[in-house]
Amino acid sequence: MDNTDFSRSYNSEKHSIHFSREGNGFQLRLPITVKVSADAVLTDSEVKYLMLLVQTGSASVGVFQGGKCLEHKVFTAYMVRKKQGTSQIKHLKTKGKSRAGSRVRLAKTLLFFEDINTRLIRHFKENEFDRIAFSCSKILMPYLFGSKVETPFDRKDERIYKIPKHLHQPNFEVMLGMQRFLNKGEVIYDQNDFPELEEVLNHL
């Protein structure tokens, strides 16, 4: 397949290159370890990135360079109400925080995000990150970015790469699994539009 027939553009948020030809196109999701210039040219610089995974009651923070994990930390908090199995945050949206148990869980929730941001601040002081691999439940975003301890990056930071994969409760093993996923590339295309691409991939 002659790549001179294609125009291409780089999407930083998705860390992917889109190739198009005669109205049709396909997408190449790049490994996070690959650095790309604005004009979609691959460079040979080594990538250092922070990974932040947040779900109700648990979070993982890791510092990676190339394919190596340099540091990691797992955070946990008691945020789920017994028997009902709902998170304290969801409960607050419906029934408030009048009971003592609810107030305790809310305090632990706020401390959970303060601890995460305290750790992030240290990493950002000690490192220059090329990317921020990020996955966070939507309902938790206001608590992360509205914490008393300020998050050291903005939610619109251009380095953020929203991980395109479902996340289980983040622990160290889950983080390493996510690292393996991010270290791989993926071609997304319609085989009816690019039968020659289908043939090439079948021979890899």
N, C-alpha and C positions, 0 to 999 in steps of 0.2 A: 504494500500500500504506500503510495508516494505521498509523503507528508507535505510536499510543496503545494498540493492542491488545497490545503486547509488553511483557514485563518484561525488564530488562537487568541484566547484571552485568559488572564489569571484572576481567580476569585479568592481573595485573601481570607475572607471569613470562612469559606468552605475548604480552603487550601487545595484547590483543584484547578485544572486547566481545561477550558472548554474549547473543543475543536469543532469548527463548522465548515460545511461545504454544500453549496447549492440548497440552502434552506434546511439542511439536516445537520445534526451535530451529535457529538458524544462527549462524555466527561471523564477525565482522569483524576481521581482523588489521589493525591500524592502522599507518600509517607511523611510523617511529621518531621522526620530527620532530614528532609530535603528542603533546602532554602531556595526560594524563587524570587527573581527580581520582578519589578512591576510590569515589565514587558514580556513576562512568561519565559524567562531564560533561567535554566537551572544553574546554581552556583555550587562551588565545592566547599563552602564554609560550613563548619560544624554547628549544629543547632543546639542551643540550650533552652529548655522550656520547663515551665512549671505546670504540673497537673493538679487540678482541684476538682474533686468529686464530692458532691453533697447530696445526701438524702435525709429523710426524717430520722434523727437519732444517731446518725453516723456520717463521718466524712473522712476523706483521705487527702493528704497534701504530699506531693512528691516533687523533687528536683531531678531533672534528667538532662544528661548531655550525651548527644548521639544516642547510642543504644544502652547507656548505663544509667542506673538509678543511683544518684549520689546521696540523697537523703529522703526519708519519708516519715510521716507521722499520721497515726489514725486517731480520730476523735470520736467519742461516743457520749450520748446524753440520754437521760430518761425522758422521752418526749411522747410516749404512747400511753394512753389511758388503759388501765387494766380492764379486762373483760370486753370492753367495746372495741379495743384495738385501733382506735382512731388517734391521730396525732393531736397533741395539745393545741397546735396552731389551728387545725381545722375545727376543734372544739370551741376555741375562742370566737370563731366567726359566727357560731350559732348560739352558744349559751353563756358567753362571758367568762369571767374569771373570779367568781365570788367565793368558791370553795377553797379551803386551805390546800387541798391536793393540787388543784389547778394552779394556784399561785406558786407552789413549789416547782411544778413542772415548767411553768412559764419562766421562773427565775433560772432554772437549769438550761432552758432553751436559749435565753439571752446570753448566759455565760458560755454556752457552746459556741456561739458565733463570735463572741469576744475572743475566745481562745484560738479559734481558727484564724481570725484576722491578726492576732498578735504573732502567730507563727508566720503568716504571710508577710507581715511587715519585716520580720527578720530576714526572710529569704530575699525579698526585694532590695533590702539594704546590701546584702552580701553578693547578689548576682545581677547580671544584665541578661534579661530573658528575651529571646527572639519571639517566643509564642507562649500563650497561656491556654493549655488544653483544659476545657471547662465543661462541666456537667452539673447542673443544679436544678432541682425541682422548682417549678415556677412559683409555687406557694411560699417557698423559702427565700426567694430572691430579695424581697424587701427586708428580711431579717439579716441577711448577709451584708447588703449594701447600706442598711440603715443602722447597723450596730454602733454602740457607743465607741467601740474601737474601730476606727475607719478602715475600710478595705483599701489596700495600697494600689488599687487600679480601678478605673472607672468601668461601669458595665458596658460602655461603648468603646472601650479600648480596642484599637485596631489589631492588637496582637491576639485577641481572643479567638480561639478556634473551638466552636461548639461541637462537641464530640457527637458524630452521627450514629450513635449506637445506644440501645437500651441499657440502663445501668441497674445492676443489683446493689444491695446494700454494700457500700464501699468499705472494704478492708484492704490489707496489703495485697492479698492474692488477687482480688478483683482489680486493683490498680495495675498489677503486673500484667494481667490479662488484657486490660485496656491499652497498656503500653504496646503489647504484641500486636493488637489490632491497629493502633496508630502507626506502627512501624511498617505496615503493609500498604501497598497501593491497591486501587480498585478501578476497573474500567466499567462505566455505566453507559449502556448504549442499547439501541433497538437493532436486533440482528437483521430485520427486514431492510433497514436503511444502509447497513454496513455489513453485507455478507462476507466481504473480504477480511474484515476485522474478526469476524467469528472464526474464519478459517485459521488466521494467524494465532488466535488465542487457544484454539484446539490443539495446536502443535507445540505449545509451550510446556 
